[in-house]
Amino acid sequence: MSTVELKLTEGQIQNAIAVAISESFTPERRDELLRDAIRAHLTVKASSYDKETLFSATVNKQLREMVGTELEKEVQKMRPELEALVKKYFHQNIQSDILCSIEKQLAEDLTKNIKVNVYYKESY
């Protein structure tokens, strides 16, 4: 008798369950469930101490990641110009440190202030 071993992560199992539940609904019921889930994420917070809802926290995180990725591309395009400026004004011993600092500071300044606030008001 042969044995088959499956290694499934918790996430894979949860995804499979979610897909099976979702596919068991009619299209109308699926739309209703989706609306309810979105409403919940627009109002629910991870804890009573949080200022952000789950939705806004997720959107903010994704925006920061996207901006960080695009910023990295732009910095790489500007790198020759930045290197030329750093070489012109700073001693050779600290040039690489200066370039790293510039890149880090740009990334922090441009991504730390991104914030999305979503307010949900249920109509009566």
N, C-alpha and C positions, 0 to 999 in steps of 0.2 A: 504494500500500500504506500503510495507517495503522499508527501505532505507539502502543502502550499502555505507559505508564510506571507502574510500581507502586513506591510508596515504603513499604517495610515496615521497621519497627524490628527490632532484634535480639530484643527481648522478644516481639514479635508472632510472629516466626518460631519462637522457642523454645516459645511457648504452643501454636502450631499443631502442632508436632512432639509435644509432650507429650500433647495431646488425641488425636492419631492413634495414638500408642503405647498410651495408656490404653484407647482404644476397641477396639484389636485383641485385648485380653485377654478371657478369659471372666470372668464376675462373680467366681468363686472366686479366680482368679489375680489379678484386680484388687485384691480384698480383701487377699490375701497381700502383694502389692507395696506397698499402702498401709501395712500393718503394718510391713513392713521399712523403709520410708521414715521412719515415725514413730520406730521404734526407733533408727534412725541419728541422727535429729535429737535424740533424748534423750541420746545419748552423745557425738556428734561435736562438737568444738570448732573454731573457725575457725583457731586456731593452738595450738601446744603451750603457749604462754604464757597463753592465756585461762583464766579461772576458770569462765566461763559456757559452757554448751553452746549450740549454734545455736538449739535450741528455746527455752531459757529466755531467751536474748538477744532473740529475736523477740517472745516473750510480754511480756517486760518493756517493750520499746519500744512495743508496741501498748497496753499498760496505761497507760503514761505519756501517750501521745497521747490516749487516751480520758478519763483523769482531767483532763488539761489542758483539753480541750474542755468537759467538764462544769464544771470550776472557772471557766472564763471565763464561762459562763452564770450561775453563782451570783454571781460578782463583779459582773456587769452588773446583776443584780437588787438587789444591795446598794449599788450605786454612789451612789444618792441619799443614803443614810445615811452612807456614807463621805465623800462630798463635804461634807455638813453638818458632820461632825466635823472634817474638815480645815479648813474655813472658820472654825470656831469657835476652833481652837487654833493655827493657823499664819497667818503673814503672807501676803497675796495674792500676793506675788512668787514664793513657793515652793510654792504650793498644787498646781499641776499636777505638779511634780516629786515631791511627797510622794505624790500619788495613784498615779503611775506606779511609784514605789518599793514602795508597799503591794501593788499588783497583782503586780509581779515577784516580790517576796518570798513572797507566798502561793503562787504557781505553783511556785517553786523548792522551798519547804519541803514542799509536799504531793506533789510528783512525784519528788523525788530519792531518797526512801527506799523507793520501791516496788521490791520484789525478789521474784521467784518462783524457787524452786529445785525442780527436778524430778530425782529420782534413779531410775535404771532399774536394776533388779537382775534379771538373767536367771535364770529358774527352771531348776533342773537336774533 
